[in-house]
Amino acid sequence: MIRSTALALALTVSGGVLLTAGGVVARAELTRTPAEVRAGAYKLDSDHGKITWGVSHLGFSTYFGQFVNVQAELVLDPANPSASRLTATIPLTDVDSNSDGLDGHLQTADFFDTANHPTATFVSRSITVDADDPTEATVVGDLTLRGVTRPVTMEVQFNQAGPSMGGVYKAGFDGEAVIKRSDFGISYALPVLGDEVKLHIEGEFVLQPSA
C-alpha cells in the first residue's frame, strides 16, 4: 500500500499535479516556451546566480574560479524580446579561486585593482532571439572592468520559468561568453597565463511585484 501510494504521488507530481489526502494542492506552471514567460522586472537570486571563469594555466590545465554575490536586473518582454534589458554588477572582491593566495593577488593592480575598481558592470545593448530556436538568444552589451569598457557578446540559453521553491516565480538562464583580459588592461604574466577567459553565467531571476 505504501509503495503504491508513493508511486502514485511520484506520477502525479511529474505530471504537474500534487495530490494529498486533502485533494489537489498545487499545479505546476513551469514552461520552457519563452513566449509563455511572464513579462516584468526581475532581480537575480544571488544564491543561484554566479559567473564561473576559466583561463589557461601555463598550458597545463584550465584554471577555474567563480564570482559570487552578483547583482543583476532583467526587464523581460517576451512579446518583444529585443525590448528586454539586462544589467549586472559583479563585486570583484567576491572571487573564489579555491586559493586564498590567488584570491588576494587578484585584488591587486596586477589583475582587478579593486582598490580603485571594486566592481565590474555589464549593460546590454541588444538582445536577439535565434530565428530557429526561441530558447536561444545573443546578448550584446558593454562590460566595464578596471575602468575600461568593451563590447561583449553572450550566448544565452533559456531553461524554464515558473514557480520555484517557496512559490516565487522565476526565469532561469545559462550563458557563455569569451573575453580577452588584455582588452581590459590586465596583462600580468602574458602569455604564460592565458589571455582568453571563458565565462559561464548561470542565473535564476525572480519576478518582482508590480509597482
C-alpha positions as a printed Julia matrix, in Angstrom:
211×3 Matrix{Float64}:
  0.0    0.0     0.0
  2.81   2.39    0.93
  4.69   1.58   -2.28
  1.64   2.1    -4.49
  0.81   5.38   -2.77
  4.39   6.63   -3.23
  4.33   5.63   -6.89
  1.05   7.42   -7.47
  2.43  10.53   -5.79
  5.55  10.47   -7.95
  3.5   10.09  -11.11
  1.12  12.91  -10.25
  3.98  15.27   -9.32
  5.78  14.51  -12.57
  2.54  15.21  -14.39
  2.29  18.63  -12.79
 -0.34  17.96  -10.1
  0.42  17.31   -6.44
 -2.2   15.23   -4.6
 -2.57  14.78   -0.85
 -5.26  13.26    1.32
 -7.0   16.61    1.11
 -7.02  16.66   -2.69
 -5.21  18.78   -5.23
 -2.94  21.36   -3.54
 -0.73  22.61   -6.35
 -0.39  22.55  -10.08
  2.94  23.17  -11.76
  3.07  26.12  -14.12
  6.56  25.56  -15.4
  7.18  26.4   -19.02
 10.1   26.03  -21.38
  8.39  28.17  -24.02
  9.83  31.72  -23.91
  6.6   33.32  -25.17
  4.78  31.98  -22.1
  7.11  33.61  -19.57
  5.59  36.41  -17.51
  6.67  39.89  -18.54
  8.02  42.29  -15.97
 11.0   43.32  -13.88
 13.18  40.57  -12.45
 16.07  40.52   -9.99
 18.77  37.89   -9.82
 18.59  35.42   -6.96
 22.23  35.83   -5.93
 22.24  32.45   -4.2
 21.55  30.9    -7.61
 23.47  33.23   -9.84
 27.2   33.2   -10.39
 29.92  33.55  -13.02
 32.42  30.77  -13.49
 35.64  31.73  -15.28
 38.32  29.59  -16.82
 41.79  30.53  -18.06
 44.76  28.53  -19.3
 47.31  27.94  -16.54
 50.77  27.64  -18.09
 49.26  25.38  -20.74
 48.94  22.53  -18.23
 45.3   22.99  -17.31
 42.31  25.29  -17.42
 42.07  27.01  -14.04
 38.55  27.74  -12.85
 37.13  30.18  -10.32
 33.89  31.97   -9.62
 32.42  35.37   -8.92
 29.61  35.23   -6.39
 27.16  37.74   -4.9
 26.44  39.04   -8.39
 23.64  41.61   -8.59
 21.55  41.8   -11.75
 18.25  43.13  -13.04
 16.32  41.92  -16.06
 13.39  43.67  -17.7
 11.73  40.92  -19.7
  9.3   41.42  -22.56
  8.51  38.01  -24.1
  6.25  39.59  -26.73
  9.12  41.8   -27.91
 12.41  40.22  -26.71
 14.52  42.93  -28.35
 12.99  45.4   -25.89
 14.27  43.38  -22.92
 17.21  44.74  -20.91
 19.84  43.23  -18.65
 22.19  45.0   -16.23
 24.63  43.36  -13.83
 27.14  44.37  -11.18
 29.94  41.96  -10.27
 31.77  42.55   -6.96
 35.35  41.7    -7.87
 36.28  41.29   -4.21
 33.9   38.32   -4.07
 36.03  36.0    -6.16
 36.58  32.37   -5.21
 39.52  30.62   -6.85
 39.89  27.95   -4.15
 43.21  29.58   -3.22
 43.44  32.29   -0.58
 46.75  33.44   -2.02
 45.36  33.82   -5.53
 42.18  35.47   -4.26
 44.37  38.1    -2.63
 46.6   38.52   -5.68
 43.57  39.05   -7.91
 42.68  42.13   -5.85
 45.99  43.85   -6.66
 46.91  46.1    -9.58
 48.3   43.03  -11.36
 44.71  41.97  -12.01
 41.47  43.67  -10.88
 42.92  46.59   -8.89
 39.89  46.51   -6.59
 41.2   49.41   -4.51
 40.27  51.63   -7.45
 37.78  49.42   -9.31
 35.86  47.24   -6.82
 33.16  46.2    -9.27
 32.64  45.31  -12.9
 29.41  46.11  -14.71
 27.54  44.79  -17.73
 24.79  46.66  -19.59
 23.02  45.05  -22.52
 22.65  46.93  -25.79
 20.77  44.35  -27.84
 19.03  41.03  -27.36
 18.4   38.94  -30.46
 16.46  35.67  -30.34
 17.64  32.84  -32.58
 15.29  32.52  -35.57
 15.43  28.71  -35.43
 15.33  28.21  -31.66
 13.46  30.75  -29.5
 15.1   29.36  -26.34
 18.45  30.74  -27.51
 19.46  34.38  -27.81
 22.5   36.55  -28.4
 23.01  39.35  -25.91
 25.45  42.1   -26.85
 26.44  44.58  -24.19
 29.15  46.7   -22.65
 31.4   45.22  -19.98
 33.29  47.7   -17.83
 36.29  46.27  -15.97
 39.14  48.26  -14.4
 37.59  51.4   -15.84
 37.76  50.06  -19.41
 34.57  49.44  -21.39
 34.46  46.89  -24.21
 31.64  45.17  -26.11
 30.97  41.58  -25.11
 28.74  39.02  -26.81
 26.98  36.44  -24.68
 25.13  33.38  -25.98
 22.17  32.69  -23.7
 20.04  29.59  -23.21
 16.58  29.93  -21.63
 15.95  26.96  -19.33
 12.48  27.38  -17.89
 10.19  29.7   -15.94
  7.52  29.22  -13.32
  7.01  28.78   -9.57
 10.11  27.76   -7.67
 10.54  26.59   -4.08
  8.64  28.92   -1.79
  6.24  29.79   -4.6
  8.3   32.63   -6.09
  8.11  32.98   -9.87
 11.49  32.58  -11.55
 13.02  32.55  -15.01
 16.27  30.61  -15.41
 19.06  31.08  -17.92
 22.61  29.96  -18.7
 25.09  31.98  -20.72
 28.52  31.69  -22.33
 30.97  34.42  -23.3
 34.67  34.79  -24.07
 36.75  37.87  -23.34
 40.42  38.79  -23.55
 41.75  40.15  -20.27
 44.35  42.22  -22.09
 41.48  44.22  -23.62
 40.81  45.49  -20.11
 44.4   46.28  -19.21
 45.1   43.01  -17.39
 48.37  41.85  -18.91
 50.08  40.22  -15.92
 52.12  37.1   -16.88
 51.06  37.13  -20.53
 51.43  34.92  -22.49
 52.3   32.3   -19.86
 48.89  32.74  -18.29
 46.13  32.69  -20.88
 44.71  35.89  -22.29
 41.4   34.35  -23.3
 38.95  33.97  -20.41
 35.9   31.78  -20.86
 32.84  32.76  -18.84
 29.87  30.61  -17.89
 26.97  32.56  -16.44
 24.06  30.99  -14.6
 21.1   32.88  -13.24
 17.71  32.42  -11.69
 15.76  35.66  -11.87
 12.85  36.39   -9.51
  9.82  38.3   -10.82
  9.28  41.46   -8.8
  5.87  42.73   -7.66
  4.26  45.28   -9.95
  4.66  48.87   -8.85
